[in-house]
Amino acid sequence: MKKFIIVLALASLACGAVAELPTATPAHPPAVETSAPLPTAAPSLTAAPNRLVVCADTLNVRACPSLACGVLARLERGTQVQALRAAIVSDDMELWQEIDADGIGGFVDPKYLCEVVE
């Protein structure tokens, strides 16, 4: 039987066939050294405080989260608004915050909102 296996192995080599032998995998992968720090959790872009204030001269309140939507109102600097939920990303990849300002509800660009300082 041993002769048959040896002859078979030699015949395979002569024909150019290479038998794949199983390889041992290390029990522990080798440590990888990096000079860069490990990534940490990125701050959430969608988290918003509940009360915000307009920090632009004026801020358009839109009917939906898109520049294509109509302007419902314009808020002046210092107007306090209520964030209704976390900011959302629209289809055109813009960030929008749904707000309510004394009964005026709609969507605004959150980069023009600041936290209320008490």
Phi and psi in radians as a Rosetta constraint file:
Dihedral C 1 N 2 CA 2 C 2 CIRCULARHARMONIC -1.100 0.35
Dihedral N 2 CA 2 C 2 N 3 CIRCULARHARMONIC -0.653 0.35
Dihedral C 2 N 3 CA 3 C 3 CIRCULARHARMONIC -1.137 0.35
Dihedral N 3 CA 3 C 3 N 4 CIRCULARHARMONIC -0.662 0.35
Dihedral C 3 N 4 CA 4 C 4 CIRCULARHARMONIC -1.122 0.35
Dihedral N 4 CA 4 C 4 N 5 CIRCULARHARMONIC -0.746 0.35
Dihedral C 4 N 5 CA 5 C 5 CIRCULARHARMONIC -1.147 0.35
Dihedral N 5 CA 5 C 5 N 6 CIRCULARHARMONIC -0.726 0.35
Dihedral C 5 N 6 CA 6 C 6 CIRCULARHARMONIC -1.148 0.35
Dihedral N 6 CA 6 C 6 N 7 CIRCULARHARMONIC -0.751 0.35
Dihedral C 6 N 7 CA 7 C 7 CIRCULARHARMONIC -1.118 0.35
Dihedral N 7 CA 7 C 7 N 8 CIRCULARHARMONIC -0.710 0.35
Dihedral C 7 N 8 CA 8 C 8 CIRCULARHARMONIC -1.122 0.35
Dihedral N 8 CA 8 C 8 N 9 CIRCULARHARMONIC -0.734 0.35
Dihedral C 8 N 9 CA 9 C 9 CIRCULARHARMONIC -1.127 0.35
Dihedral N 9 CA 9 C 9 N 10 CIRCULARHARMONIC -0.745 0.35
Dihedral C 9 N 10 CA 10 C 10 CIRCULARHARMONIC -1.159 0.35
Dihedral N 10 CA 10 C 10 N 11 CIRCULARHARMONIC -0.676 0.35
Dihedral C 10 N 11 CA 11 C 11 CIRCULARHARMONIC -1.150 0.35
Dihedral N 11 CA 11 C 11 N 12 CIRCULARHARMONIC -0.666 0.35
Dihedral C 11 N 12 CA 12 C 12 CIRCULARHARMONIC -1.117 0.35
Dihedral N 12 CA 12 C 12 N 13 CIRCULARHARMONIC -0.736 0.35
Dihedral C 12 N 13 CA 13 C 13 CIRCULARHARMONIC -1.159 0.35
Dihedral N 13 CA 13 C 13 N 14 CIRCULARHARMONIC -0.667 0.35
Dihedral C 13 N 14 CA 14 C 14 CIRCULARHARMONIC -1.160 0.35
Dihedral N 14 CA 14 C 14 N 15 CIRCULARHARMONIC -0.538 0.35
Dihedral C 14 N 15 CA 15 C 15 CIRCULARHARMONIC -1.487 0.35
Dihedral N 15 CA 15 C 15 N 16 CIRCULARHARMONIC -0.046 0.35
Dihedral C 15 N 16 CA 16 C 16 CIRCULARHARMONIC 1.560 0.35
Dihedral N 16 CA 16 C 16 N 17 CIRCULARHARMONIC 0.046 0.35
Dihedral C 16 N 17 CA 17 C 17 CIRCULARHARMONIC -1.405 0.35
Dihedral N 17 CA 17 C 17 N 18 CIRCULARHARMONIC 2.439 0.35
Dihedral C 17 N 18 CA 18 C 18 CIRCULARHARMONIC -2.081 0.35
Dihedral N 18 CA 18 C 18 N 19 CIRCULARHARMONIC 2.128 0.35
Dihedral C 18 N 19 CA 19 C 19 CIRCULARHARMONIC -1.377 0.35
Dihedral N 19 CA 19 C 19 N 20 CIRCULARHARMONIC 2.343 0.35
Dihedral C 19 N 20 CA 20 C 20 CIRCULARHARMONIC -1.551 0.35
Dihedral N 20 CA 20 C 20 N 21 CIRCULARHARMONIC 2.192 0.35
Dihedral C 20 N 21 CA 21 C 21 CIRCULARHARMONIC -1.699 0.35
Dihedral N 21 CA 21 C 21 N 22 CIRCULARHARMONIC 2.525 0.35
Dihedral C 21 N 22 CA 22 C 22 CIRCULARHARMONIC -1.130 0.35
Dihedral N 22 CA 22 C 22 N 23 CIRCULARHARMONIC 2.464 0.35
Dihedral C 22 N 23 CA 23 C 23 CIRCULARHARMONIC -1.875 0.35
Dihedral N 23 CA 23 C 23 N 24 CIRCULARHARMONIC 2.549 0.35
Dihedral C 23 N 24 CA 24 C 24 CIRCULARHARMONIC -1.401 0.35
Dihedral N 24 CA 24 C 24 N 25 CIRCULARHARMONIC 2.380 0.35
Dihedral C 24 N 25 CA 25 C 25 CIRCULARHARMONIC -1.758 0.35
Dihedral N 25 CA 25 C 25 N 26 CIRCULARHARMONIC 2.423 0.35
Dihedral C 25 N 26 CA 26 C 26 CIRCULARHARMONIC -1.128 0.35
Dihedral N 26 CA 26 C 26 N 27 CIRCULARHARMONIC 2.585 0.35
Dihedral C 26 N 27 CA 27 C 27 CIRCULARHARMONIC -1.115 0.35
Dihedral N 27 CA 27 C 27 N 28 CIRCULARHARMONIC -0.625 0.35
Dihedral C 27 N 28 CA 28 C 28 CIRCULARHARMONIC -2.199 0.35
Dihedral N 28 CA 28 C 28 N 29 CIRCULARHARMONIC 2.218 0.35
Dihedral C 28 N 29 CA 29 C 29 CIRCULARHARMONIC -1.120 0.35
Dihedral N 29 CA 29 C 29 N 30 CIRCULARHARMONIC 2.629 0.35
Dihedral C 29 N 30 CA 30 C 30 CIRCULARHARMONIC -1.138 0.35
Dihedral N 30 CA 30 C 30 N 31 CIRCULARHARMONIC 2.564 0.35
Dihedral C 30 N 31 CA 31 C 31 CIRCULARHARMONIC -1.230 0.35
Dihedral N 31 CA 31 C 31 N 32 CIRCULARHARMONIC 2.454 0.35
Dihedral C 31 N 32 CA 32 C 32 CIRCULARHARMONIC -1.893 0.35
Dihedral N 32 CA 32 C 32 N 33 CIRCULARHARMONIC 2.164 0.35
Dihedral C 32 N 33 CA 33 C 33 CIRCULARHARMONIC -1.621 0.35
Dihedral N 33 CA 33 C 33 N 34 CIRCULARHARMONIC 2.270 0.35
Dihedral C 33 N 34 CA 34 C 34 CIRCULARHARMONIC -2.251 0.35
Dihedral N 34 CA 34 C 34 N 35 CIRCULARHARMONIC 2.615 0.35
Dihedral C 34 N 35 CA 35 C 35 CIRCULARHARMONIC -1.588 0.35
Dihedral N 35 CA 35 C 35 N 36 CIRCULARHARMONIC -0.304 0.35
Dihedral C 35 N 36 CA 36 C 36 CIRCULARHARMONIC -1.478 0.35
Dihedral N 36 CA 36 C 36 N 37 CIRCULARHARMONIC 2.518 0.35
Dihedral C 36 N 37 CA 37 C 37 CIRCULARHARMONIC -1.189 0.35
Dihedral N 37 CA 37 C 37 N 38 CIRCULARHARMONIC 2.682 0.35
Dihedral C 37 N 38 CA 38 C 38 CIRCULARHARMONIC -1.172 0.35
Dihedral N 38 CA 38 C 38 N 39 CIRCULARHARMONIC 2.527 0.35
Dihedral C 38 N 39 CA 39 C 39 CIRCULARHARMONIC -1.170 0.35
Dihedral N 39 CA 39 C 39 N 40 CIRCULARHARMONIC 2.551 0.35
Dihedral C 39 N 40 CA 40 C 40 CIRCULARHARMONIC -1.959 0.35
Dihedral N 40 CA 40 C 40 N 41 CIRCULARHARMONIC 2.935 0.35
Dihedral C 40 N 41 CA 41 C 41 CIRCULARHARMONIC -1.087 0.35
Dihedral N 41 CA 41 C 41 N 42 CIRCULARHARMONIC 2.286 0.35
Dihedral C 41 N 42 CA 42 C 42 CIRCULARHARMONIC -1.314 0.35
Dihedral N 42 CA 42 C 42 N 43 CIRCULARHARMONIC 2.544 0.35
Dihedral C 42 N 43 CA 43 C 43 CIRCULARHARMONIC -1.108 0.35
Dihedral N 43 CA 43 C 43 N 44 CIRCULARHARMONIC 2.531 0.35
Dihedral C 43 N 44 CA 44 C 44 CIRCULARHARMONIC -1.254 0.35
Dihedral N 44 CA 44 C 44 N 45 CIRCULARHARMONIC 2.279 0.35
Dihedral C 44 N 45 CA 45 C 45 CIRCULARHARMONIC -1.382 0.35
Dihedral N 45 CA 45 C 45 N 46 CIRCULARHARMONIC -0.273 0.35
Dihedral C 45 N 46 CA 46 C 46 CIRCULARHARMONIC -1.718 0.35
Dihedral N 46 CA 46 C 46 N 47 CIRCULARHARMONIC -0.160 0.35
Dihedral C 46 N 47 CA 47 C 47 CIRCULARHARMONIC -1.251 0.35
Dihedral N 47 CA 47 C 47 N 48 CIRCULARHARMONIC 2.402 0.35
Dihedral C 47 N 48 CA 48 C 48 CIRCULARHARMONIC -2.477 0.35
Dihedral N 48 CA 48 C 48 N 49 CIRCULARHARMONIC 2.444 0.35
Dihedral C 48 N 49 CA 49 C 49 CIRCULARHARMONIC -1.146 0.35
Dihedral N 49 CA 49 C 49 N 50 CIRCULARHARMONIC 2.788 0.35
Dihedral C 49 N 50 CA 50 C 50 CIRCULARHARMONIC -1.223 0.35
Dihedral N 50 CA 50 C 50 N 51 CIRCULARHARMONIC -0.745 0.35
Dihedral C 50 N 51 CA 51 C 51 CIRCULARHARMONIC -1.906 0.35
Dihedral N 51 CA 51 C 51 N 52 CIRCULARHARMONIC 2.305 0.35
Dihedral C 51 N 52 CA 52 C 52 CIRCULARHARMONIC -2.319 0.35
Dihedral N 52 CA 52 C 52 N 53 CIRCULARHARMONIC 2.901 0.35
Dihedral C 52 N 53 CA 53 C 53 CIRCULARHARMONIC -2.302 0.35
Dihedral N 53 CA 53 C 53 N 54 CIRCULARHARMONIC 2.520 0.35
Dihedral C 53 N 54 CA 54 C 54 CIRCULARHARMONIC -1.243 0.35
Dihedral N 54 CA 54 C 54 N 55 CIRCULARHARMONIC 2.173 0.35
Dihedral C 54 N 55 CA 55 C 55 CIRCULARHARMONIC -1.974 0.35
Dihedral N 55 CA 55 C 55 N 56 CIRCULARHARMONIC 0.216 0.35
Dihedral C 55 N 56 CA 56 C 56 CIRCULARHARMONIC -1.813 0.35
Dihedral N 56 CA 56 C 56 N 57 CIRCULARHARMONIC 2.894 0.35
Dihedral C 56 N 57 CA 57 C 57 CIRCULARHARMONIC -1.037 0.35
Dihedral N 57 CA 57 C 57 N 58 CIRCULARHARMONIC -0.845 0.35
Dihedral C 57 N 58 CA 58 C 58 CIRCULARHARMONIC -2.470 0.35
Dihedral N 58 CA 58 C 58 N 59 CIRCULARHARMONIC 2.687 0.35
Dihedral C 58 N 59 CA 59 C 59 CIRCULARHARMONIC -2.388 0.35
Dihedral N 59 CA 59 C 59 N 60 CIRCULARHARMONIC 2.166 0.35
Dihedral C 59 N 60 CA 60 C 60 CIRCULARHARMONIC -1.341 0.35
Dihedral N 60 CA 60 C 60 N 61 CIRCULARHARMONIC 2.310 0.35
Dihedral C 60 N 61 CA 61 C 61 CIRCULARHARMONIC -1.773 0.35
Dihedral N 61 CA 61 C 61 N 62 CIRCULARHARMONIC 2.107 0.35
Dihedral C 61 N 62 CA 62 C 62 CIRCULARHARMONIC -1.858 0.35
Dihedral N 62 CA 62 C 62 N 63 CIRCULARHARMONIC 2.758 0.35
Dihedral C 62 N 63 CA 63 C 63 CIRCULARHARMONIC -1.232 0.35
Dihedral N 63 CA 63 C 63 N 64 CIRCULARHARMONIC -0.472 0.35
Dihedral C 63 N 64 CA 64 C 64 CIRCULARHARMONIC -2.566 0.35
Dihedral N 64 CA 64 C 64 N 65 CIRCULARHARMONIC 2.929 0.35
Dihedral C 64 N 65 CA 65 C 65 CIRCULARHARMONIC -1.366 0.35
Dihedral N 65 CA 65 C 65 N 66 CIRCULARHARMONIC 1.188 0.35
Dihedral C 65 N 66 CA 66 C 66 CIRCULARHARMONIC -2.828 0.35
Dihedral N 66 CA 66 C 66 N 67 CIRCULARHARMONIC 2.557 0.35
Dihedral C 66 N 67 CA 67 C 67 CIRCULARHARMONIC -1.156 0.35
Dihedral N 67 CA 67 C 67 N 68 CIRCULARHARMONIC -0.331 0.35
Dihedral C 67 N 68 CA 68 C 68 CIRCULARHARMONIC -1.324 0.35
Dihedral N 68 CA 68 C 68 N 69 CIRCULARHARMONIC -0.269 0.35
Dihedral C 68 N 69 CA 69 C 69 CIRCULARHARMONIC -1.423 0.35
Dihedral N 69 CA 69 C 69 N 70 CIRCULARHARMONIC 2.654 0.35
Dihedral C 69 N 70 CA 70 C 70 CIRCULARHARMONIC -1.177 0.35
Dihedral N 70 CA 70 C 70 N 71 CIRCULARHARMONIC 2.670 0.35
Dihedral C 70 N 71 CA 71 C 71 CIRCULARHARMONIC -1.498 0.35
Dihedral N 71 CA 71 C 71 N 72 CIRCULARHARMONIC 2.138 0.35
Dihedral C 71 N 72 CA 72 C 72 CIRCULARHARMONIC -1.506 0.35
Dihedral N 72 CA 72 C 72 N 73 CIRCULARHARMONIC -0.623 0.35
Dihedral C 72 N 73 CA 73 C 73 CIRCULARHARMONIC -2.810 0.35
Dihedral N 73 CA 73 C 73 N 74 CIRCULARHARMONIC 2.876 0.35
Dihedral C 73 N 74 CA 74 C 74 CIRCULARHARMONIC -2.119 0.35
Dihedral N 74 CA 74 C 74 N 75 CIRCULARHARMONIC 2.196 0.35
Dihedral C 74 N 75 CA 75 C 75 CIRCULARHARMONIC -1.736 0.35
Dihedral N 75 CA 75 C 75 N 76 CIRCULARHARMONIC 2.485 0.35
Dihedral C 75 N 76 CA 76 C 76 CIRCULARHARMONIC -1.550 0.35
Dihedral N 76 CA 76 C 76 N 77 CIRCULARHARMONIC 2.783 0.35
Dihedral C 76 N 77 CA 77 C 77 CIRCULARHARMONIC -0.949 0.35
Dihedral N 77 CA 77 C 77 N 78 CIRCULARHARMONIC 2.391 0.35
Dihedral C 77 N 78 CA 78 C 78 CIRCULARHARMONIC 1.602 0.35
Dihedral N 78 CA 78 C 78 N 79 CIRCULARHARMONIC -0.163 0.35
Dihedral C 78 N 79 CA 79 C 79 CIRCULARHARMONIC -1.181 0.35
Dihedral N 79 CA 79 C 79 N 80 CIRCULARHARMONIC 2.225 0.35
Dihedral C 79 N 80 CA 80 C 80 CIRCULARHARMONIC -1.490 0.35
Dihedral N 80 CA 80 C 80 N 81 CIRCULARHARMONIC 2.440 0.35
Dihedral C 80 N 81 CA 81 C 81 CIRCULARHARMONIC -2.278 0.35
Dihedral N 81 CA 81 C 81 N 82 CIRCULARHARMONIC 2.797 0.35
Dihedral C 81 N 82 CA 82 C 82 CIRCULARHARMONIC -1.866 0.35
Dihedral N 82 CA 82 C 82 N 83 CIRCULARHARMONIC 2.161 0.35
Dihedral C 82 N 83 CA 83 C 83 CIRCULARHARMONIC -1.328 0.35
Dihedral N 83 CA 83 C 83 N 84 CIRCULARHARMONIC 2.143 0.35
Dihedral C 83 N 84 CA 84 C 84 CIRCULARHARMONIC -1.457 0.35
Dihedral N 84 CA 84 C 84 N 85 CIRCULARHARMONIC -0.504 0.35
Dihedral C 84 N 85 CA 85 C 85 CIRCULARHARMONIC -2.831 0.35
Dihedral N 85 CA 85 C 85 N 86 CIRCULARHARMONIC -3.140 0.35
Dihedral C 85 N 86 CA 86 C 86 CIRCULARHARMONIC -1.102 0.35
Dihedral N 86 CA 86 C 86 N 87 CIRCULARHARMONIC 2.645 0.35
Dihedral C 86 N 87 CA 87 C 87 CIRCULARHARMONIC -1.056 0.35
Dihedral N 87 CA 87 C 87 N 88 CIRCULARHARMONIC 2.651 0.35
Dihedral C 87 N 88 CA 88 C 88 CIRCULARHARMONIC -2.165 0.35
Dihedral N 88 CA 88 C 88 N 89 CIRCULARHARMONIC 2.756 0.35
Dihedral C 88 N 89 CA 89 C 89 CIRCULARHARMONIC -1.801 0.35
Dihedral N 89 CA 89 C 89 N 90 CIRCULARHARMONIC 2.203 0.35
Dihedral C 89 N 90 CA 90 C 90 CIRCULARHARMONIC -1.436 0.35
Dihedral N 90 CA 90 C 90 N 91 CIRCULARHARMONIC 3.085 0.35
Dihedral C 90 N 91 CA 91 C 91 CIRCULARHARMONIC -1.061 0.35
Dihedral N 91 CA 91 C 91 N 92 CIRCULARHARMONIC -0.521 0.35
Dihedral C 91 N 92 CA 92 C 92 CIRCULARHARMONIC -1.587 0.35
Dihedral N 92 CA 92 C 92 N 93 CIRCULARHARMONIC 0.322 0.35
Dihedral C 92 N 93 CA 93 C 93 CIRCULARHARMONIC 1.143 0.35
Dihedral N 93 CA 93 C 93 N 94 CIRCULARHARMONIC 0.478 0.35
Dihedral C 93 N 94 CA 94 C 94 CIRCULARHARMONIC -1.749 0.35
Dihedral N 94 CA 94 C 94 N 95 CIRCULARHARMONIC 2.610 0.35
Dihedral C 94 N 95 CA 95 C 95 CIRCULARHARMONIC -1.594 0.35
Dihedral N 95 CA 95 C 95 N 96 CIRCULARHARMONIC 2.321 0.35
Dihedral C 95 N 96 CA 96 C 96 CIRCULARHARMONIC -2.328 0.35
Dihedral N 96 CA 96 C 96 N 97 CIRCULARHARMONIC 2.541 0.35
Dihedral C 96 N 97 CA 97 C 97 CIRCULARHARMONIC -2.036 0.35
Dihedral N 97 CA 97 C 97 N 98 CIRCULARHARMONIC 2.206 0.35
Dihedral C 97 N 98 CA 98 C 98 CIRCULARHARMONIC -1.442 0.35
Dihedral N 98 CA 98 C 98 N 99 CIRCULARHARMONIC 2.270 0.35
Dihedral C 98 N 99 CA 99 C 99 CIRCULARHARMONIC -2.338 0.35
Dihedral N 99 CA 99 C 99 N 100 CIRCULARHARMONIC 2.922 0.35
Dihedral C 99 N 100 CA 100 C 100 CIRCULARHARMONIC -2.330 0.35
Dihedral N 100 CA 100 C 100 N 101 CIRCULARHARMONIC 2.235 0.35
Dihedral C 100 N 101 CA 101 C 101 CIRCULARHARMONIC -2.186 0.35
Dihedral N 101 CA 101 C 101 N 102 CIRCULARHARMONIC 1.648 0.35
Dihedral C 101 N 102 CA 102 C 102 CIRCULARHARMONIC 0.878 0.35
Dihedral N 102 CA 102 C 102 N 103 CIRCULARHARMONIC 0.875 0.35
Dihedral C 102 N 103 CA 103 C 103 CIRCULARHARMONIC 1.571 0.35
Dihedral N 103 CA 103 C 103 N 104 CIRCULARHARMONIC -0.143 0.35
Dihedral C 103 N 104 CA 104 C 104 CIRCULARHARMONIC -1.636 0.35
Dihedral N 104 CA 104 C 104 N 105 CIRCULARHARMONIC 1.949 0.35
Dihedral C 104 N 105 CA 105 C 105 CIRCULARHARMONIC -1.929 0.35
Dihedral N 105 CA 105 C 105 N 106 CIRCULARHARMONIC 2.581 0.35
Dihedral C 105 N 106 CA 106 C 106 CIRCULARHARMONIC 2.935 0.35
Dihedral N 106 CA 106 C 106 N 107 CIRCULARHARMONIC -2.760 0.35
Dihedral C 106 N 107 CA 107 C 107 CIRCULARHARMONIC -2.118 0.35
Dihedral N 107 CA 107 C 107 N 108 CIRCULARHARMONIC 2.433 0.35
Dihedral C 107 N 108 CA 108 C 108 CIRCULARHARMONIC -2.340 0.35
Dihedral N 108 CA 108 C 108 N 109 CIRCULARHARMONIC 2.834 0.35
Dihedral C 108 N 109 CA 109 C 109 CIRCULARHARMONIC -1.360 0.35
Dihedral N 109 CA 109 C 109 N 110 CIRCULARHARMONIC 2.035 0.35
Dihedral C 109 N 110 CA 110 C 110 CIRCULARHARMONIC -1.182 0.35
Dihedral N 110 CA 110 C 110 N 111 CIRCULARHARMONIC -0.230 0.35
Dihedral C 110 N 111 CA 111 C 111 CIRCULARHARMONIC -1.237 0.35
Dihedral N 111 CA 111 C 111 N 112 CIRCULARHARMONIC -0.186 0.35
Dihedral C 111 N 112 CA 112 C 112 CIRCULARHARMONIC -1.776 0.35
Dihedral N 112 CA 112 C 112 N 113 CIRCULARHARMONIC 0.219 0.35
Dihedral C 112 N 113 CA 113 C 113 CIRCULARHARMONIC -1.963 0.35
Dihedral N 113 CA 113 C 113 N 114 CIRCULARHARMONIC 2.487 0.35
Dihedral C 113 N 114 CA 114 C 114 CIRCULARHARMONIC -2.172 0.35
Dihedral N 114 CA 114 C 114 N 115 CIRCULARHARMONIC 2.771 0.35
Dihedral C 114 N 115 CA 115 C 115 CIRCULARHARMONIC -1.245 0.35
Dihedral N 115 CA 115 C 115 N 116 CIRCULARHARMONIC 2.563 0.35
Dihedral C 115 N 116 CA 116 C 116 CIRCULARHARMONIC -1.327 0.35
Dihedral N 116 CA 116 C 116 N 117 CIRCULARHARMONIC 2.187 0.35
Dihedral C 116 N 117 CA 117 C 117 CIRCULARHARMONIC -1.669 0.35
Dihedral N 117 CA 117 C 117 N 118 CIRCULARHARMONIC 2.144 0.35
